[in-house]
Amino acid sequence: VPYNGDRGLISQLAALRDAEGVPIRELFLSGPRENASSGRVVHNGNVEQFYATVEQMHAAGFRVNLVMNSTCEGLTTYSDGYGEYLRNFVGYMIDDLGIEAFTVANPYVLAIVREVAPKVEIAASVLADVDCVERARAFRRLGATVVTPDVSINRDLRMLKRIKEESGLELKVMVNEGCLYKCP
């Protein structure tokens, strides 16, 4: 379930899970914008609010998936020190905050996350445009264990089955995409 910036949602989802038996595997959210960009505009509080939100999610019994969903950080990606900065950030997210999973769009960032976190679940983001077996395999080679296929193939059950079987990746299908099919 995506986190919308409303901390009251966390307790509401926990109540829904506990009272109604709704199987909620994890909550996903973007980190502080200066550390973990997203592909969309998101509620962005300060770092302390982010830490408190992650703690509240864990206290409610949810896994936390940090979305690092920017497809490109521009020249920052290639600047001196960016790789080391990213390694330190990811290490802190795992060691100090207990983040259990990451969703990543940029292949370079995904490879660094895998280097730092060899046992953590990493999903190739829907923004990675995985719409065929070859792209899924490429993300698996970089370290992804899960892929969120491009929404343009959500209804192509044969392709989804091929991606799952031939790449060996778990699939997470985005079911709440608001765009029209092949949206221009």
C-alpha positions in Angstrom: 0.0 0.0 0.0 1.4 3.4 -0.8 1.9 5.9 2.0 0.2 9.2 1.3 1.9 11.4 3.9 -1.0 11.0 6.4 0.4 9.3 9.5 -3.2 8.4 10.6 -3.3 6.1 7.5 -0.9 3.8 9.2 -3.1 3.0 12.1 -6.1 2.8 9.8 -4.4 0.2 7.7 -3.3 -1.8 10.7 -6.9 -1.8 12.0 -8.1 -3.0 8.5 -5.5 -5.7 8.5 -6.2 -6.9 12.1 -10.0 -6.6 12.1 -10.8 -7.5 8.5 -7.9 -9.9 7.7 -6.8 -7.8 4.7 -3.3 -9.1 3.8 -1.1 -6.0 3.6 2.4 -7.0 2.9 4.2 -3.7 3.2 3.8 0.1 3.0 6.0 2.0 0.6 7.0 5.5 0.7 9.5 8.0 -0.7 12.3 9.2 1.5 13.4 12.7 2.1 13.7 14.3 -1.4 17.3 15.3 -0.9 18.2 11.6 -0.3 15.8 9.5 -2.3 14.0 11.1 -5.2 10.7 9.9 -6.5 9.2 9.7 -9.9 6.2 11.8 -8.8 5.6 14.7 -6.5 5.1 13.4 -3.0 4.4 14.7 0.5 7.8 15.5 1.8 8.3 16.3 5.4 11.7 16.8 7.0 14.1 14.0 7.8 12.9 13.6 11.4 9.3 13.2 10.2 10.5 10.5 7.8 12.3 8.6 10.5 9.2 8.8 12.8 7.0 7.6 10.0 9.2 4.5 9.4 9.2 3.8 13.1 5.4 4.0 13.3 5.1 1.7 10.3 7.4 -0.9 12.0 5.6 -0.5 15.3 2.3 -1.3 13.5 3.9 -4.5 12.1 4.4 -3.4 8.5 7.4 -4.0 6.3 8.8 -0.8 4.8 9.7 -0.4 1.2 11.7 2.8 0.4 11.0 4.0 -3.1 14.0 5.5 -4.8 12.1 6.1 -8.0 13.8 8.8 -9.9 14.9 7.5 -13.4 17.7 10.1 -13.5 19.4 12.4 -11.1 21.0 14.4 -13.9 24.7 15.1 -13.6 24.5 14.4 -9.8 24.6 10.7 -10.7 28.0 11.1 -12.3 29.5 13.5 -9.9 32.4 12.6 -7.6 31.2 11.1 -4.4 27.7 10.3 -5.5 28.2 6.5 -5.3 29.8 6.7 -1.9 27.0 9.0 -0.7 24.4 6.6 -1.9 26.2 3.6 -0.3 26.2 5.4 3.0 22.5 6.5 2.7 21.4 2.9 1.9 23.5 1.5 4.7 21.9 3.8 7.1 18.4 3.0 5.9 19.0 -0.7 6.5 21.2 -0.7 9.6 19.6 2.2 11.5 16.0 2.3 10.3 15.5 -1.4 9.4 14.2 -0.8 5.9 13.3 -4.2 4.5 12.9 -3.4 0.7 13.7 -0.9 -1.9 12.0 0.0 -5.2 14.4 1.5 -7.7 14.0 2.8 -11.2 17.6 3.7 -12.2 19.8 0.7 -13.0 22.9 2.4 -11.7 21.2 3.1 -8.3 19.8 -0.4 -8.2 23.3 -1.9 -8.6 24.6 0.2 -5.8 21.7 -0.7 -3.5 22.4 -4.4 -4.2 26.1 -4.0 -3.5 25.3 -2.5 -0.1 22.3 -4.7 0.7 23.0 -8.2 -0.7 20.0 -9.8 1.1 17.4 -7.0 0.9 14.4 -7.3 -1.5 14.9 -4.9 -4.4 12.1 -4.2 -6.9 12.7 -2.7 -10.3 10.2 0.1 -10.4 7.3 0.5 -12.7 9.2 3.5 -14.0 12.0 1.2 -15.2 9.7 0.4 -18.1 10.1 -3.4 -17.9 7.8 -4.6 -20.7 9.7 -7.7 -21.9 11.8 -10.6 -20.8 15.1 -9.0 -21.8 14.6 -5.9 -19.6 13.5 -8.1 -16.7 16.7 -10.2 -17.1 18.8 -7.1 -17.3 17.4 -5.9 -13.9 17.9 -9.3 -12.4 21.5 -9.2 -13.4 21.9 -5.9 -11.6 20.3 -7.4 -8.5 16.6 -7.0 -8.6 14.5 -9.8 -7.0 11.2 -8.3 -7.9 9.9 -6.4 -11.0 6.9 -4.1 -11.3 6.1 -4.4 -15.0 5.3 -1.4 -17.1 1.6 -0.8 -16.9 1.3 -1.1 -20.6 1.5 -4.9 -20.2 -0.7 -5.3 -17.2 -3.4 -7.0 -19.3 -0.9 -9.0 -21.4 -1.1 -12.2 -19.3 1.1 -14.2 -21.6 3.9 -11.6 -21.4 3.6 -11.3 -17.6 3.8 -15.1 -17.4 6.9 -15.2 -19.7 8.6 -12.5 -17.6 8.0 -14.4 -14.4 9.0 -17.8 -15.7 12.0 -16.7 -17.9 13.5 -14.1 -15.6 12.8 -15.8 -12.3 11.7 -12.5 -10.7 8.7 -12.1 -8.5 6.1 -9.8 -10.1 4.3 -6.9 -8.4 1.6 -5.6 -10.7 0.5 -2.0 -10.2 -3.2 -2.3 -10.0 -4.1 1.4 -9.3 -2.6 3.0 -12.4 -4.8 6.0 -13.3 -3.6 6.5 -16.9 -5.4 5.3 -20.0 -3.9 2.3 -21.8 -0.8 3.5 -23.8 -1.5 7.0 -22.3 0.2 9.7 -24.5 
